[in-house]
């Protein structure tokens, strides 16, 4: 296949919207497969390579949230995911990012915006590996894998990947609560406990998988990456 083609899996049970997406995107540099429910989508994602996955949240049989989680955990698939939904509450967005989504598009939307977001995610995932380092910690922006020393890599996605990138870019300095919230949610107002919960879950994941406490809380200020080789 031509290297310029972007292969997309669209998961949408609304036939009219699926037809509009197909009409707008197909015939150029995009190659599309469609699924109308989660089980078919899961099978397609397991048996094909896609550059970007675009999914609705309200799906028959399996919600987009559950599907996203299974793509990440069961298939160990890091393909960028855009969630489409009429739900515009911040809690829904937080849930989507936590489960591994990379972008979130609220209906109704302009199809040009969908195409731009697809292009942006594809560029980010295919631009080649850029590895950020902090002491013995390395984080590959291409694969979203974090590694401690010569140990096995741990692949992150969604919110954990965004938090890790922010911390490692700031190292050896800390990231304030306000800076991290701005990075994750832009100008949306989010309860402080939401950020604390995400950091807690990431800290636990890194400890369980990499065997080290890598995130230090600076009470009243923010968070800082703490490498095992620090004296």
C-alpha positions as CSV (number, residue, x, y, z in Angstrom):
1,X,0.0,0.0,0.0
2,X,1.2,3.5,-0.7
3,X,3.0,4.9,2.3
4,X,0.9,8.1,2.1
5,X,-2.3,6.2,2.7
6,X,-3.8,6.3,6.2
7,X,-5.7,3.2,7.2
8,X,-8.6,4.0,9.5
9,X,-11.1,1.8,11.4
10,X,-14.3,3.7,12.0
11,X,-16.7,2.3,14.6
12,X,-20.1,3.9,14.4
13,X,-23.6,2.4,14.5
14,X,-25.3,5.5,13.1
15,X,-25.5,4.5,9.4
16,X,-26.0,8.1,8.2
17,X,-22.9,9.4,10.0
18,X,-20.9,6.5,8.9
19,X,-21.9,7.2,5.3
20,X,-21.0,10.9,5.7
21,X,-17.6,10.0,7.0
22,X,-17.1,7.5,4.2
23,X,-18.1,10.0,1.5
24,X,-15.9,12.8,3.0
25,X,-12.7,10.7,3.6
26,X,-12.6,7.8,1.1
27,X,-11.2,8.2,-2.4
28,X,-8.1,10.1,-1.4
29,X,-5.3,9.2,1.0
30,X,-7.6,7.5,3.5
31,X,-8.5,3.8,3.4
32,X,-11.5,3.0,5.7
33,X,-12.9,-0.1,7.3
34,X,-16.2,0.2,9.2
35,X,-17.8,-1.7,12.2
36,X,-21.2,-1.0,13.7
37,X,-20.6,-2.7,17.0
38,X,-17.8,-3.5,19.5
39,X,-17.3,-7.2,18.8
40,X,-16.8,-6.7,15.0
41,X,-14.5,-3.8,15.8
42,X,-12.4,-5.9,18.2
43,X,-12.1,-8.6,15.6
44,X,-11.0,-6.1,12.9
45,X,-8.5,-4.4,15.3
46,X,-7.0,-7.8,16.2
47,X,-6.6,-9.0,12.6
48,X,-5.6,-5.8,10.8
49,X,-3.2,-2.9,11.1
50,X,-4.7,0.5,11.4
51,X,-3.0,3.9,11.6
52,X,-5.9,5.5,13.5
53,X,-9.1,4.2,15.1
54,X,-12.2,6.4,15.3
55,X,-15.0,5.2,17.6
56,X,-18.4,6.2,18.9
57,X,-19.0,5.7,22.6
58,X,-22.6,4.7,22.5
59,X,-22.4,1.3,20.7
60,X,-24.7,-1.7,20.8
61,X,-23.4,-4.6,23.0
62,X,-20.2,-3.0,24.1
63,X,-19.6,0.7,24.9
64,X,-16.8,2.6,23.4
65,X,-15.2,2.9,26.8
66,X,-15.1,-0.9,27.2
67,X,-13.9,-1.3,23.6
68,X,-11.1,1.1,24.1
69,X,-10.0,-0.6,27.2
70,X,-10.0,-4.0,25.5
71,X,-8.1,-2.7,22.5
72,X,-5.4,-1.4,24.9
73,X,-5.3,-4.3,27.4
74,X,-6.4,-7.4,25.5
75,X,-4.8,-6.6,22.2
76,X,-1.9,-4.6,23.6
77,X,-2.6,-2.2,20.7
78,X,-1.2,1.3,20.8
79,X,-3.0,2.6,17.7
80,X,-4.2,6.2,18.3
81,X,-7.9,6.3,19.2
82,X,-10.3,9.2,18.6
83,X,-13.6,9.0,20.6
84,X,-16.7,10.5,19.0
85,X,-19.7,11.2,21.3
86,X,-22.5,13.6,22.1
87,X,-21.3,13.4,25.8
88,X,-19.4,16.7,26.5
89,X,-19.1,16.3,30.3
90,X,-15.5,16.5,31.6
91,X,-16.1,13.3,33.5
92,X,-16.7,11.4,30.3
93,X,-13.6,12.9,28.7
94,X,-11.5,11.9,31.8
95,X,-12.9,8.4,31.6
96,X,-12.1,8.1,27.9
97,X,-8.5,9.4,28.3
98,X,-8.0,7.2,31.4
99,X,-9.0,4.1,29.4
100,X,-6.5,4.9,26.6
101,X,-8.1,7.3,24.2
102,X,-5.8,9.9,22.5
103,X,-8.4,12.4,21.4
104,X,-12.0,13.3,22.0
105,X,-14.4,14.8,19.4
106,X,-17.9,16.0,20.5
107,X,-20.8,15.6,18.2
108,X,-21.9,17.4,16.1
109,X,-18.5,18.2,14.5
110,X,-17.2,19.3,11.1
111,X,-15.8,16.5,9.1
112,X,-12.8,18.7,8.2
113,X,-12.0,18.8,12.0
114,X,-12.1,15.0,12.1
115,X,-9.7,14.8,9.2
116,X,-7.3,17.2,10.8
117,X,-7.3,15.3,14.1
118,X,-6.7,12.0,12.2
119,X,-3.8,13.6,10.4
120,X,-2.3,15.0,13.6
121,X,-2.5,11.7,15.4
122,X,-1.0,9.9,12.4
123,X,1.9,12.4,12.2
124,X,2.6,12.0,15.9
125,X,2.6,8.2,15.8
126,X,4.6,7.8,12.6
127,X,7.1,10.7,12.9
128,X,9.8,8.3,14.2
129,X,11.0,7.6,17.7
130,X,12.1,10.5,19.9
131,X,13.4,9.2,23.2
132,X,13.2,11.4,26.3
133,X,15.6,10.6,29.2
134,X,15.8,11.3,32.9
135,X,18.6,9.5,34.6
136,X,18.0,5.8,34.0
137,X,14.4,6.4,32.8
138,X,13.7,6.6,29.1
139,X,10.4,7.3,27.4
140,X,9.9,6.6,23.7
141,X,7.4,9.2,22.2
142,X,6.9,7.0,19.1
143,X,5.9,3.8,20.9
144,X,4.9,5.4,24.3
145,X,7.1,2.8,26.1
146,X,8.8,3.7,29.3
147,X,11.8,1.8,30.4
148,X,13.9,1.7,33.6
149,X,17.6,1.0,32.8
150,X,17.8,-2.1,30.6
151,X,14.6,-3.6,31.9
152,X,11.6,-4.6,29.9
153,X,9.6,-1.7,28.4
154,X,6.1,-0.8,29.7
155,X,3.7,0.6,27.1
156,X,1.5,3.5,28.2
157,X,-1.4,5.2,26.5
158,X,-4.0,7.9,27.1
159,X,-3.7,9.9,30.3
160,X,-0.7,7.9,31.8
161,X,1.3,8.6,28.7
162,X,0.5,12.4,28.8
163,X,1.4,12.6,32.5
164,X,4.7,10.7,32.0
165,X,5.7,12.9,29.1
166,X,5.0,16.1,31.1
167,X,7.1,14.8,34.1
168,X,10.0,13.6,32.1
169,X,10.2,16.8,30.0
170,X,10.3,18.9,33.2
171,X,12.9,16.7,34.9
172,X,14.8,17.5,37.1
173,X,12.3,20.2,37.9
174,X,8.8,19.6,39.2
175,X,5.4,20.2,37.4
176,X,2.9,22.2,39.3
177,X,-0.7,21.0,39.8
178,X,-1.8,23.9,37.6
179,X,0.7,23.2,34.8
180,X,-0.2,19.5,34.7
181,X,-3.9,20.2,34.7
182,X,-3.4,22.7,31.8
183,X,-1.5,20.1,29.9
184,X,-4.1,17.4,30.4
185,X,-7.4,19.3,30.1
186,X,-6.5,22.7,28.6
187,X,-8.9,25.3,30.1
188,X,-11.5,22.9,31.4
189,X,-12.2,23.1,35.1
190,X,-11.3,19.8,36.8
191,X,-11.6,18.8,40.5
192,X,-8.2,18.6,42.2
193,X,-8.9,15.0,43.3
194,X,-9.3,13.9,39.6
195,X,-5.7,14.8,38.9
196,X,-4.5,13.2,42.1
197,X,-6.3,10.0,41.2
198,X,-4.7,9.9,37.8
199,X,-1.2,10.4,39.2
200,X,-1.9,7.8,41.9
201,X,-2.9,5.2,39.4
202,X,0.2,5.9,37.2
203,X,2.5,5.8,40.2
204,X,1.0,2.4,41.2
205,X,1.3,1.1,37.6
206,X,4.9,2.1,37.4
207,X,5.7,0.6,40.8
208,X,4.0,-2.7,40.0
209,X,5.5,-3.1,36.5
210,X,8.9,-1.5,36.8
211,X,9.5,-2.1,40.5
212,X,10.3,1.5,41.6
213,X,8.6,4.6,43.0
214,X,9.1,7.1,40.2
215,X,6.8,9.9,41.0
216,X,7.4,12.1,44.0
217,X,4.6,14.4,45.4
218,X,5.7,17.9,46.4
219,X,2.9,18.7,48.8
220,X,1.3,22.0,47.9
221,X,3.3,22.4,44.7
222,X,3.0,19.5,42.3
223,X,4.8,16.3,41.1
224,X,8.4,15.5,40.2
225,X,9.9,12.5,38.5
226,X,12.3,10.7,40.9
227,X,14.8,8.3,39.3
228,X,16.3,5.3,41.2
229,X,19.9,6.5,40.5
230,X,19.4,9.8,42.3
231,X,21.6,10.2,45.4
